[in-house]
Amino acid sequence: MGGNGGVGLVVMALLVVFLMTASVESKCVSNPVLFNFGDSNSDTGGSAAGLGNVFPLPDGRVFFHRSTGRLCDGRLIIDFLCESLNTSYLSPYLESLGSNFSNGADFAIAGAATQPYSTNPFSLNTQVRQFLHFKSRSLELISQGFEGLINEKGFQKALYAIDIGQNDLTGAFGGNSTYDQVIAKIPIFISQIKNVVKTLYANGAKNFWIHNTGPLGCLPEKLSLPRKDNSSLDPYGCLVPFNNASKEFNAQLSSVCDELTSELKDATIIYIDIFAIKYDIVANYTKYGFESPEIVCCGYGGPPYNFDPNIRCGNPSSNVCADGSKYISWDGVHYTEAANAIVASKILTTEYSKPSVEFDNFCTS
């Protein structure tokens, strides 16, 4: 799958602008500490370390030039957000070798959901329990004279980021469930997020950064599913039922964030509209220099989606595009580094935040 060289130059020019925006000097006056909970959208290597899953090249071929356990050709949104703080990328909590937890930890695991299931035990609640162990152990070691660990004040001032829900909705749509059956399950997912925020708050957390879920119906993985006709597609080629479920999930999540803001008086809870950001990139892909919103860079099968659930990226039979910066979708489920950079830069504008609070607000006082 080749492409127009001019388009590639446009993408690169846009990326330079976005990355310059994202790399504005951080206003942090204290060491920024960040704890992240979620799924593959923000997993920096936890699935590889905790479950032994192998994500070989071409994953990681951009920037890192090696596999890092990220389901992407390069950096994730969380990586760019860390860059905006001038801090190191988050080490996966489960990585036993080479980790640095002085600036926090990443508890996200690819495939994780708010609910545990047979092939992935690392539900959101499990991740929070791991964090509580991490905190307890850190404070215990500090009391014994160990240095370089996060202290009580560090945990209190830290930012607690949550990015989960995509796998819950994917699972809910499985087994020929009707749309109404999917919608009926959403309150259970949202209640889990609410409960973990309250648990973290009860253990000293004050600053929360909560991403809603992206447009599920725009993922090539969903678009490649058999359908009778195209009547379920919106004007931008996305599946309306999947996106409507994402919107309902997000509406309920937004309401819960409002409730928590009222209930947890001294907490700062920021809700980020990832759906709006990602949908804009898909709908206006030419504005951002992408060739197509639907074609997968690393996959199999050719147009219209180049996605086959039985021959995914990393399979010896899969193919990979020459230049991922021309593509939004890396592997049918996850975004390319180029798309992630744009998402992160838009997050940093605060235009998609409720309330409008800058990302580095937690470490500026």
Secondary structure, 3 states (H helix, E strand, C coil): CCCCHHHHHHHHHHHHHHHHHHCCCCCCCCCCCEEEEECCCCCCCHHHHHHCCCCCCCCCCCCCCCCCCCCCCCCCHHHHHHHHCCCCCCCECCCCCCCCCCCEEECCCCCCCCCCECCECCCHHHHHHHHHHHHHHHHHHHHCCCCCCCCHHHHHHCEEEEECCHHHHHHHHCCCCCHHHHHHHHHHHHHHHHHHHHHHHHCCCCEEEEECCCCHHHCHHHHCCCCCCCCCECCCCCEHHHHHHHHHHHHHHHHHHHHHHHHCCCCEEEEECHHHHHHHHHHCHHHHCCCEEEEECEECCCCCCCCCCCCCCCCCCCEECCCHHHEEECCCCCECHHHHHHHHHHHHCCCCEECCCCHHHHHCC
